[in-house]
């Protein structure tokens, strides 16, 4: 009796952002981690910092949230398998998700057909009306800006208790800056008479 062949996937691999990627078509499908999930990657973005680092292997800013040390991690996809434990966050096979970076992803192929998530709390469901190609922009720029806005919100609310107006300065009108403008307007700047949002960017003439 012939042994059943293990499921395979493809991925793109490179030793550093300074080198070209190799196409690897016969990589074993990752196993389901305890309490985690396996996600089929539908879209994986190419972060701008990857191109900045061509010719060097040094990260711009060390840390697991830095996309310059982890290529292709602006990921959206569909849950392929998920732990059946009660604490799985009500995730099901087929759910559309984005992935918040985990430490082990530093050594995992991100330009791959499937990726593991050890903690389902790092999965975020995507509403059906948001295309996956748009959702793929959220794990890096969107969530970074969202985190900054949530940290600033209580400070702004506290200041408005003692003064009539609060000014918010957003430095830079790149990807992060534009995300921050939209999110700050939605979560903080609802009353334009009390909250003034200003963007400063030297690249804008």
C-alpha positions as CSV (number, residue, x, y, z in Angstrom):
1,X,0.0,0.0,0.0
2,X,1.4,3.4,-1.0
3,X,1.8,6.0,1.7
4,X,-0.4,9.1,1.3
5,X,1.6,12.1,0.3
6,X,1.7,14.9,2.8
7,X,0.0,18.2,1.5
8,X,2.4,20.6,-0.1
9,X,2.5,24.3,-0.6
10,X,4.7,26.8,-2.4
11,X,6.6,29.8,-1.0
12,X,9.2,32.4,-2.0
13,X,12.4,32.3,0.1
14,X,15.3,34.7,0.5
15,X,18.1,34.8,3.1
16,X,17.8,38.6,3.3
17,X,15.9,41.5,1.6
18,X,19.2,42.1,-0.3
19,X,18.8,38.9,-2.2
20,X,16.4,37.7,-4.9
21,X,13.6,35.3,-4.0
22,X,13.7,31.6,-4.9
23,X,10.4,29.9,-5.9
24,X,10.0,26.7,-3.8
25,X,7.0,24.6,-5.0
26,X,7.2,21.6,-2.7
27,X,7.2,22.8,0.9
28,X,5.2,20.7,3.5
29,X,2.0,22.4,4.7
30,X,2.6,23.7,8.2
31,X,1.0,21.8,11.0
32,X,-1.8,23.2,13.2
33,X,-0.2,24.7,16.3
34,X,-2.0,23.9,19.7
35,X,-4.5,26.6,20.3
36,X,-3.7,28.3,17.0
37,X,-4.6,28.3,13.4
38,X,-3.3,27.9,9.8
39,X,-4.2,30.6,7.4
40,X,-4.2,30.4,3.6
41,X,-2.5,33.6,2.4
42,X,-4.5,35.4,-0.3
43,X,-2.6,38.7,-0.4
44,X,0.8,39.5,1.0
45,X,2.0,43.1,0.6
46,X,5.5,44.2,-0.4
47,X,6.5,46.8,2.3
48,X,8.3,49.9,1.1
49,X,11.0,49.4,3.7
50,X,12.0,46.1,2.0
51,X,13.1,48.1,-1.1
52,X,14.9,50.6,1.1
53,X,17.0,47.8,2.6
54,X,18.2,46.3,-0.7
55,X,21.9,45.8,-0.3
56,X,21.9,45.6,3.5
57,X,20.8,43.0,6.0
58,X,20.3,45.4,8.9
59,X,16.8,46.3,10.1
60,X,15.8,49.9,10.2
61,X,14.4,49.6,13.6
62,X,14.8,46.2,15.4
63,X,11.6,44.7,16.7
64,X,9.0,42.2,15.7
65,X,6.6,44.9,14.5
66,X,9.2,46.2,12.0
67,X,8.3,45.0,8.5
68,X,11.9,45.7,7.4
69,X,13.0,42.5,9.1
70,X,10.1,40.4,7.9
71,X,9.2,40.5,4.3
72,X,5.7,40.2,3.0
73,X,3.9,40.4,6.3
74,X,1.0,42.6,5.3
75,X,-1.1,39.6,5.0
76,X,-4.8,38.8,4.5
77,X,-6.2,35.4,4.0
78,X,-8.7,32.7,4.9
79,X,-8.6,30.3,7.8
80,X,-7.6,26.9,6.6
81,X,-7.6,25.1,9.9
82,X,-8.2,26.2,13.5
83,X,-7.9,24.5,16.9
84,X,-11.2,23.2,18.2
85,X,-10.6,24.4,21.8
86,X,-13.3,26.5,23.4
87,X,-10.9,29.4,23.6
88,X,-10.4,29.7,19.8
89,X,-12.1,33.1,19.8
90,X,-15.1,31.8,17.7
91,X,-13.0,31.5,14.6
92,X,-14.0,29.0,12.0
93,X,-12.5,27.5,8.8
94,X,-13.3,29.8,6.0
95,X,-13.2,33.1,8.0
96,X,-11.6,36.0,6.3
97,X,-8.8,37.4,8.5
98,X,-5.7,39.6,8.9
99,X,-2.8,38.6,11.1
100,X,-1.2,40.6,13.8
101,X,2.6,39.8,13.8
102,X,3.9,37.1,16.1
103,X,7.5,36.6,17.2
104,X,7.9,33.3,15.5
105,X,7.0,34.9,12.2
106,X,10.5,36.3,12.1
107,X,11.7,32.9,11.0
108,X,8.7,31.9,9.0
109,X,8.2,32.3,5.3
110,X,5.7,35.1,4.8
111,X,5.6,35.0,1.0
112,X,4.0,31.5,1.4
113,X,0.8,29.9,0.5
114,X,0.0,29.1,4.2
115,X,1.1,30.6,7.5
116,X,0.7,29.5,11.1
117,X,-0.7,31.6,13.9
118,X,0.1,30.3,17.4
119,X,-2.4,32.6,19.2
120,X,-5.8,33.2,17.7
121,X,-6.0,36.5,19.6
122,X,-3.7,37.7,16.8
123,X,-6.3,37.0,14.2
124,X,-8.8,39.7,13.3
125,X,-11.9,39.0,11.3
126,X,-12.6,41.1,8.2
127,X,-16.1,42.2,7.4
128,X,-17.5,40.7,4.1
129,X,-17.7,44.2,2.5
130,X,-13.9,44.8,2.8
131,X,-11.9,43.3,-0.1
132,X,-9.0,41.1,1.0
133,X,-6.6,43.1,-1.1
134,X,-7.6,46.2,0.9
135,X,-7.5,44.3,4.2
136,X,-3.9,43.3,3.5
137,X,-2.9,46.9,4.2
138,X,-4.2,46.8,7.7
139,X,-1.7,44.6,9.7
140,X,1.1,47.1,9.3
141,X,0.1,50.6,8.7
142,X,-3.5,50.4,9.7
143,X,-3.0,48.7,13.1
144,X,0.1,50.8,13.9
145,X,-1.9,54.0,13.3
146,X,-4.9,52.6,15.2
147,X,-2.7,51.8,18.2
148,X,-1.4,55.4,18.2
149,X,-4.9,56.9,18.0
150,X,-6.2,54.7,20.9
151,X,-3.2,55.8,23.0
152,X,-3.8,59.5,22.2
153,X,-7.6,59.4,22.7
154,X,-7.7,59.5,26.5
155,X,-5.1,62.3,26.6
156,X,-7.3,64.4,24.2
157,X,-10.4,63.7,26.2
158,X,-8.6,64.7,29.4
159,X,-7.4,68.0,27.9
160,X,-10.9,68.8,26.6
161,X,-12.2,68.7,30.2
162,X,-10.1,71.8,31.0
163,X,-9.9,73.7,27.7
164,X,-12.2,74.4,24.8
165,X,-10.0,73.1,22.0
166,X,-7.2,70.5,21.5
167,X,-4.8,70.5,18.6
168,X,-3.4,67.2,17.2
169,X,-0.3,67.3,15.1
170,X,0.4,64.3,12.8
171,X,4.0,64.4,11.4
172,X,4.3,62.9,7.9
173,X,1.7,62.3,5.2
174,X,2.9,58.9,4.1
175,X,1.1,55.6,4.6
176,X,1.1,55.8,8.4
177,X,0.3,59.4,8.4
178,X,-2.8,59.0,6.1
179,X,-4.0,56.1,8.2
180,X,-3.6,58.2,11.3
181,X,-5.5,61.1,9.9
182,X,-8.5,59.0,8.9
183,X,-8.6,57.1,12.2
184,X,-8.0,60.2,14.4
185,X,-11.0,61.9,12.6
186,X,-13.2,58.8,13.2
187,X,-12.2,58.2,16.9
188,X,-11.2,61.6,18.2
189,X,-12.0,64.4,15.9
190,X,-15.8,64.0,15.6
191,X,-16.4,67.5,16.8
192,X,-14.3,69.7,14.5
193,X,-15.0,72.8,16.7
194,X,-13.1,71.2,19.6
195,X,-10.4,69.0,17.9
196,X,-8.2,70.4,15.2
197,X,-6.1,67.9,13.3
198,X,-3.0,69.3,11.4
199,X,-0.6,67.3,9.2
200,X,3.1,68.4,8.8
201,X,5.0,66.9,5.9
202,X,8.1,68.5,4.3
203,X,7.6,66.4,1.1
204,X,4.3,68.3,0.3
205,X,5.0,71.4,-1.7
